[in-house]
């Protein structure tokens, strides 16, 4: 699973598909979310913000795609 696919998965299951809600909760721009979803922009610099907003997410899964996403 690519970074874009992992973010898409989180947006779908955590915010009902709303990239805007996800972006607001994480504290990043909707433009950044759009670029991540397209695969144009990586998530490395956003991982800590995502995990602060959603602490149940498995860091290893978010970073590498290995393991289980967490208790979503």
Secondary structure, DSSP 8 states (H G I E B T S, - for coil): --HHHHHHHHHHHHHTT-HHHHHHHHT--HHHHHHHHHTSS-SGGGHHHHHHH-TTB-HHHHHHS-S--B--
